[in-house]
């Protein structure tokens, strides 16, 4: 019976990750196809940043309310709806609409990828196992998401290159994948809705979560760790603009940056966290390592002859950051958040943690447009060293608070 339960746990994780590997590809597609997407849409760097920022700004509301929705409704229905609707909007995206229309599409993606999806999937993964496997569950979740996204993105890159770098074909391919994974999720995921959830007020637990200082602290730790990952997503345009890397080669590096290194980093992060029996201690030292690697990365001269050094150091930072990302939400288990409030807690933490999406892209887009490309990118990546320093301080405080609570 125990072996059957364990086997079902991992099978359900795989199904969840099938959707997780595709759900955010559209909103963050410019990470891999930045130049092609900007050319097809006819946007400036600022407009590209604004498309991301409107998505990020609305996500702050979507995370918050979506958490309470996840505590009330079935994860199976929410996940299925999210995938299918996102896929449908992809066909609109494939027409390469106007700037205003692209903003509307970003609004829809905020609803389908965050409001109805994100807290539901975090809750679904958390409920798969006990405290002793949380690091592995979330670490492997991140790795499986990255592996699946790598497979899908590699296929998309193959389609892109074989069709004469036709970006529209990539968008259509992804749209179909979204819809198919939604159908699979509906077929295989269990219905985790309960009668108690139906009777409970949708705002139940919000007061408990908002008054808990541990929730706020975890949220801000994620904020600084996530900011590093978000900005390192700009590695591809940095390489093409400053180091003159070819578009096709940069696309491959972009896929590795966005998805490839995540497999190693997330699994390692999850396993180390369970071995250390403390995700916060693991996060603390990851911030230190990222700060050192970022300092070296920024020091690499912005000339083509140093391209390989820039790639190695950039991917090294990304590797450690994906280890951090893999265990973002494990501290919620250490904080002993009641199961019935997990969705709400995940939503509140996500509002704080993913807030960088609401402003960083626009801010850095304007900086790069107003300065020389080399200087603009150096400022952008250099600021992340400060983010890591703050993250180190916050994790140190959280560790002390956990130790005090145990006494």
C-alpha angles and dihedrals in degrees: 000000000000092000091048091051091049092048091050090049092059094041091054089048090055092052091048090049092050087068093037091057093060107027098086099037094094098049091047099034091119088069088074105022100030098138095041093046093048091048095049093047094040093229132151123232089260093052091048088052092048092054088056093043096053088051090049095045093053090046089068089065093038093053092050099048094032091062091060091046089053090055090055108038138049116277088216093061094042094049093046093049092048096053098044096047093046089053092051092052088051090072088058089049088053090066088065094232130199125287091261093049090049088054089053091050089052089053091053091048090052089057097045101038099038115015097047100021119033105059090037093057094044089052092046092053094044092054093052095081149005129269094274093064101038094102092051094044094052094036093051089042089060092043094048090047090052094045093050091046089049090054093047093044094047089052089048090050090051090052090046095053097039092051094053094266092304104173093189091065089056092054093048091049092053092047091058092047091052093055095045093050089049090056092048091050091053091050099049112023116094123241104252096178114122136198090241090057090054092053096043118095111253090238094051111129095017091108091049093050097045092050093051109097091198090064092054093047092049089050093055092046088056089046094063095038092049093048089060091052094045095052093042084060084075090067092103098056088042090058094045096044102039105023095034095233115173119258096243093047091046089052090057091048088048091055091049090047094049100038116359102066089044091073094061097035098048096045092047090047093051095047094046091047093054090046092050089043088219126083091188093059089049092049091049094060093040089062089055093050093047092051091054094046092047091052090055092044093053091047092059107107113249097238129113094248090066094051096115092049090052092050094049095047094042093052090045091058090047091051093058092042092055089053087055092046091051092064101032094121101036091091087068087068091050088050089058096231109183113253093239090060098043095104092050092046091049089050095050093044090049093051089058098034099049096040091111088077088066097063117357096082094051093044095049092040089059092045092053092045092050098045137043110285094245094049093043094052092045090055091047097050094037092059089062090071088066090049090056091050091055090046090055092053094048094049089050089054092047091052090054091048091052090049091050092050091054093056 
